[in-house]
């Protein structure tokens, strides 16, 4: 049995110790599965929890909303990169020849660069980091998904490392053509959420979707404060995902 110790930074979870133990037990079953490697990926549904499947369904519903909307997908807070992989694969399913639908992910890959008073005091600088070298591994996996879809010669996925307060304005200056069809905010904290919301406003169009992972969440108040200060909470209808207590979205109309 392979051992995979975690080098990732501190995370806040709402699970009970028993729920965490159950999740770890299922993860170990996956690591030592008797399913042959050639069939394992085709049978991952055996190991999907209800919570994970509900998140995948939420990402799928967001993607379906933007199919008729021109523009790119941006994710703010990539971490391990599941959403980026899902966005890439959903493009291959729903619009395989739309190479213009690029997916750009922003993250430090070193955890929170800083926190502010608006973040409530539970999170700390350096929380939610990933293991050393993970960005390169994630890029290799995302490249596999691109090669597994039509028009593989067109690069359609990009990871931008660094403090998004700085890297997003630089990216938009280098790419003034950018229209944002979907922006997924999973920074959790106030400062980068606010600055990135402000930066993408001129790049949104009617039909653009803004999705959030921690609105109305007491453990991460900064995300809601940022949205309130930039767009206001009564300007757009904030819709929640019925299968998840936290994820939500709004549509620019």
C-alpha positions as CSV (number, residue, x, y, z in Angstrom):
1,X,0.0,0.0,0.0
2,X,1.4,3.4,-1.0
3,X,1.8,6.0,1.7
4,X,0.9,9.6,0.8
5,X,1.6,12.0,3.7
6,X,0.1,15.4,3.3
7,X,2.4,18.4,2.9
8,X,-0.5,20.8,2.4
9,X,-1.2,23.8,4.7
10,X,-3.8,24.1,7.3
11,X,-7.4,24.0,6.1
12,X,-10.7,24.7,7.9
13,X,-13.3,21.9,7.6
14,X,-16.8,21.5,9.0
15,X,-16.6,17.7,9.1
16,X,-16.8,15.8,12.4
17,X,-13.8,13.6,13.3
18,X,-15.9,10.5,12.3
19,X,-16.7,12.0,8.9
20,X,-13.0,12.8,8.4
21,X,-12.0,9.2,9.3
22,X,-14.6,7.8,7.0
23,X,-13.3,10.0,4.1
24,X,-9.7,8.9,4.9
25,X,-10.8,5.3,4.9
26,X,-12.4,5.6,1.5
27,X,-9.3,7.4,0.2
28,X,-7.2,4.5,1.3
29,X,-9.5,2.1,-0.4
30,X,-8.9,4.1,-3.6
31,X,-5.2,4.0,-3.2
32,X,-5.1,0.2,-2.8
33,X,-7.9,-0.6,-5.2
34,X,-7.9,-3.9,-6.9
35,X,-9.3,-2.3,-10.0
36,X,-6.6,-2.5,-12.7
37,X,-5.0,0.8,-13.7
38,X,-6.4,0.5,-17.2
39,X,-9.9,0.5,-15.7
40,X,-9.5,2.6,-12.6
41,X,-10.3,6.0,-14.1
42,X,-13.4,4.5,-15.8
43,X,-14.7,3.5,-12.3
44,X,-13.9,6.5,-10.2
45,X,-17.6,6.9,-9.5
46,X,-17.3,4.1,-7.0
47,X,-15.2,6.4,-4.8
48,X,-17.1,9.7,-5.3
49,X,-18.8,10.9,-2.1
50,X,-22.2,12.6,-2.3
51,X,-20.5,15.9,-1.5
52,X,-17.9,15.6,-4.3
53,X,-20.6,14.6,-6.8
54,X,-22.8,17.5,-5.9
55,X,-19.8,19.9,-6.5
56,X,-19.2,18.4,-9.9
57,X,-22.9,18.8,-10.7
58,X,-22.7,22.5,-9.6
59,X,-19.7,23.1,-11.9
60,X,-21.6,21.4,-14.7
61,X,-24.6,23.6,-14.2
62,X,-22.4,26.7,-14.3
63,X,-20.8,25.6,-17.5
64,X,-24.1,25.0,-19.2
65,X,-25.1,28.6,-18.4
66,X,-22.2,30.1,-20.2
67,X,-22.2,28.0,-23.4
68,X,-23.9,30.8,-25.4
69,X,-21.8,33.5,-23.7
70,X,-18.6,34.6,-25.4
71,X,-15.4,34.7,-23.3
72,X,-13.0,32.9,-21.1
73,X,-13.3,31.1,-17.7
74,X,-11.2,32.5,-14.8
75,X,-10.8,30.7,-11.5
76,X,-9.6,32.7,-8.6
77,X,-8.1,30.2,-6.1
78,X,-7.1,27.0,-7.9
79,X,-5.4,25.0,-5.1
80,X,-5.3,21.3,-6.1
81,X,-7.0,22.2,-9.4
82,X,-10.1,20.0,-9.6
83,X,-12.3,22.8,-11.0
84,X,-9.7,23.7,-13.6
85,X,-9.7,20.1,-14.8
86,X,-13.5,20.0,-14.8
87,X,-13.8,23.2,-16.8
88,X,-11.3,21.8,-19.4
89,X,-13.2,18.5,-19.7
90,X,-16.6,20.2,-19.8
91,X,-15.4,22.3,-22.7
92,X,-14.4,19.1,-24.5
93,X,-17.9,17.7,-23.9
94,X,-20.1,20.7,-24.6
95,X,-18.1,22.8,-27.1
96,X,-15.1,20.8,-28.2
97,X,-14.2,23.1,-31.1
98,X,-14.4,26.4,-29.1
99,X,-10.7,26.9,-28.6
100,X,-11.5,30.5,-27.7
101,X,-13.0,29.3,-24.4
102,X,-9.7,29.4,-22.5
103,X,-9.5,28.6,-18.8
104,X,-7.1,30.7,-16.7
105,X,-6.5,29.9,-13.0
106,X,-4.9,32.3,-10.5
107,X,-3.2,31.1,-7.3
108,X,-0.1,31.6,-5.2
109,X,0.2,27.8,-4.8
110,X,1.7,28.8,-1.4
111,X,-1.4,29.5,0.6
112,X,-2.8,32.8,1.6
113,X,-0.2,35.6,1.1
114,X,-1.8,37.7,3.8
115,X,-5.1,38.1,5.7
116,X,-6.9,41.2,6.9
117,X,-9.3,42.1,9.7
118,X,-12.2,41.5,7.3
119,X,-11.3,37.8,7.2
120,X,-12.6,37.2,10.7
121,X,-9.5,35.9,12.5
122,X,-9.8,32.2,11.9
123,X,-7.6,32.0,8.9
124,X,-3.9,32.7,8.8
125,X,-1.2,33.6,6.3
126,X,0.0,30.4,4.6
127,X,-3.2,28.4,5.1
128,X,-4.4,26.4,2.1
129,X,-1.0,25.8,0.5
130,X,-0.3,22.7,-1.6
131,X,2.6,20.3,-1.7
132,X,5.9,21.5,-3.3
133,X,6.0,21.1,-7.0
134,X,2.2,20.6,-7.3
135,X,1.7,23.4,-9.9
136,X,4.0,21.6,-12.3
137,X,2.2,18.3,-11.7
138,X,-1.2,20.0,-12.2
139,X,0.0,21.6,-15.4
140,X,1.0,18.1,-16.7
141,X,-2.4,16.7,-15.8
142,X,-4.3,19.6,-17.4
143,X,-2.1,19.1,-20.5
144,X,-3.2,15.5,-20.6
145,X,-6.8,16.6,-20.7
146,X,-6.1,19.1,-23.5
147,X,-4.4,16.4,-25.5
148,X,-7.5,14.2,-25.0
149,X,-9.8,16.8,-26.6
150,X,-10.2,18.2,-30.1
151,X,-7.7,20.9,-31.4
152,X,-5.0,19.9,-28.9
153,X,-2.5,22.1,-30.6
154,X,-4.3,25.2,-29.3
155,X,-3.3,25.9,-25.6
156,X,-6.5,26.6,-23.8
157,X,-5.6,26.2,-20.1
158,X,-3.2,28.5,-18.2
159,X,-2.1,28.7,-14.6
160,X,-0.9,32.1,-13.3
161,X,1.1,31.9,-10.1
162,X,1.5,34.7,-7.7
163,X,-0.5,37.2,-5.7
164,X,-3.6,37.8,-7.9
165,X,-3.8,41.4,-6.6
166,X,-0.8,41.9,-8.9
167,X,-1.0,39.1,-11.5
168,X,-4.5,39.6,-12.6
169,X,-4.1,43.3,-13.6
170,X,-0.8,42.3,-15.4
171,X,-2.7,39.5,-17.2
172,X,-5.5,41.8,-18.3
173,X,-3.0,44.4,-19.5
174,X,-1.3,41.8,-21.6
175,X,-4.7,40.5,-22.9
176,X,-6.9,43.5,-23.4
177,X,-9.1,41.4,-25.6
178,X,-10.3,39.4,-22.6
179,X,-14.1,38.9,-22.1
180,X,-14.9,36.9,-18.9
181,X,-17.8,34.5,-19.4
182,X,-17.4,32.8,-16.0
183,X,-15.4,33.9,-12.9
184,X,-15.2,31.4,-10.1
185,X,-14.1,32.9,-6.8
186,X,-12.6,30.5,-4.3
187,X,-10.0,32.8,-2.7
188,X,-12.0,32.7,0.6
189,X,-10.4,35.9,1.8
190,X,-11.2,39.6,1.4
191,X,-8.4,41.5,-0.3
192,X,-7.8,39.4,-3.5
193,X,-11.5,38.8,-3.9
194,X,-12.3,42.5,-3.9
195,X,-9.4,43.5,-6.1
196,X,-10.1,40.8,-8.7
197,X,-13.8,41.6,-8.7
198,X,-12.9,45.2,-9.5
199,X,-10.4,44.3,-12.1
200,X,-12.8,42.0,-14.1
201,X,-15.8,44.4,-14.1
202,X,-14.9,46.1,-17.4
203,X,-14.4,42.6,-19.0
204,X,-17.9,41.2,-18.1
205,X,-20.8,41.1,-20.5
206,X,-24.5,40.4,-20.2
207,X,-24.8,36.7,-19.3
208,X,-21.4,36.5,-17.5
209,X,-21.6,34.3,-14.4
210,X,-19.8,35.1,-11.2
211,X,-19.7,32.1,-8.8
212,X,-18.6,32.0,-5.2
213,X,-17.5,29.3,-2.8
214,X,-18.0,31.0,0.6
215,X,-20.7,33.7,0.5
216,X,-22.6,34.1,3.7
217,X,-20.0,31.9,5.5
218,X,-19.1,33.0,9.0
219,X,-15.7,31.3,8.8
220,X,-14.8,33.4,5.7
221,X,-16.6,36.7,6.0
222,X,-14.2,38.5,3.7
223,X,-15.6,37.0,0.5
224,X,-19.1,38.4,1.3
225,X,-17.7,41.8,2.4
226,X,-15.8,42.1,-0.9
227,X,-18.8,41.4,-3.0
228,X,-21.0,43.8,-1.0
229,X,-18.4,46.6,-1.4
230,X,-17.9,46.0,-5.1
231,X,-21.3,45.1,-6.5
232,X,-23.7,45.4,-3.6
233,X,-25.8,42.5,-2.3
234,X,-29.1,43.8,-3.8
235,X,-27.9,44.6,-7.3
236,X,-28.1,41.0,-8.6
237,X,-30.0,37.9,-7.5
238,X,-27.6,35.6,-5.6
239,X,-28.7,32.1,-6.3
240,X,-27.5,29.1,-4.3
241,X,-26.9,25.5,-5.4
242,X,-29.6,23.4,-3.7
243,X,-27.3,20.5,-3.1
244,X,-24.6,22.5,-1.4
245,X,-24.9,24.9,1.6
246,X,-22.3,27.4,0.4
247,X,-21.8,27.6,-3.3
248,X,-23.7,30.3,-5.1
249,X,-23.7,32.4,-8.3
250,X,-25.1,35.5,-9.9
251,X,-25.6,36.4,-13.6
252,X,-24.8,39.8,-15.0
253,X,-28.0,41.0,-16.8
